Amino acid sequence: MFHDAGHILGSVAVTIKAEGKTILYTGDVNFEDATVQKGALLPEEPVDALIIETTRGDHARRPDYNRKDEENELADAIRKVLERNGSALIPVFAMGKTQEVLAMINRFKKEGLVPKKTPVYIGGLSTKMTMIYDRFAGVSRRNLPGFRFMKDMELEAGTKKRIGPIPFLPGCIYALSSGMMTEKTVSNTFARQGLLENPKHGLFFVGYADPASPGGRIRAAKQGDEVEIDPAYPAVKLNCEVRVFDFSGHATREALADYICKVKAKKTFLV
């Protein structure tokens, strides 16, 4: 039996029953509503074995965290970049994070938190994944039912079939994959076009970045440091604004512990 795991479109937990035993495997799971994705709907009946993810199990979320406040902080950061005639680059994972960020930007525009006419570019695999989200907009369990990103937001989609290479222009928002700015991906290539060196621009992370990844190296660097994000090119000086926001699609340590207590499994495996 499958259960909505609340992580991304199509993510499921699985209940397996065999020989009188019941095993529940959560996979990646999030119990809280995000901007698009609704929180998980998992059974709470006792099981013989629970296999549960623990991506965020090694730390507590800060006690004052509030998702709406975090979203508004991002809106404020974007607005300030646009006011100084810069552009905001938001590295995103193609599936899940891209669509969450786009939904936030849509709200920001509607509520006047950022200028309504601000161009929004997506590119790389993000474009294809956003089209998939749109395809299932009317049949998937989600917030904003029926909302279609490509149509309702008038996105500038960076694909060869549409507009070719993504132009680097002032006063724009760029939600580009990959989220860790891996070498040769759109977000990495775009950042090397003069964004990192210019204090007008903003680089805003909204998800995890491995410390060894280009995104991780940028996050660990200080203003003025030389940062190498692709070994095929010289290091560049980091002068743009860099900020990190918490929009994880994984359950918090507290939520994981709460669910484990509810299920009362005979054996629990943390993975």
Buried (B, 14 or more C-beta within 10 A) or exposed (E): EEBBBBBBBEBBBBBEEEEEEBBBBBBBBBBBBBBBBBBBEBBEEEBEBBBBBBBBBEEEEEEEEEBEEBBBBBBEBBBBBBEEEBBBBBBBBBBBBBBBBBBBBBBBBEEEBBEEEBBBBBBBBBBBBBBBBBEEBEEBEBEBEEBBBBEBBEBBBBBEEEEEEBEBEEBBBBBBBBBBBBBEBBBBBBBBEEBBBEEBBBBBBBBBBEEEBBBBBBBEBEEEBEBEBBEEEEBBEBBBBBBEBBBBBBBBBEBBEEBBEEBEBEEBEEE
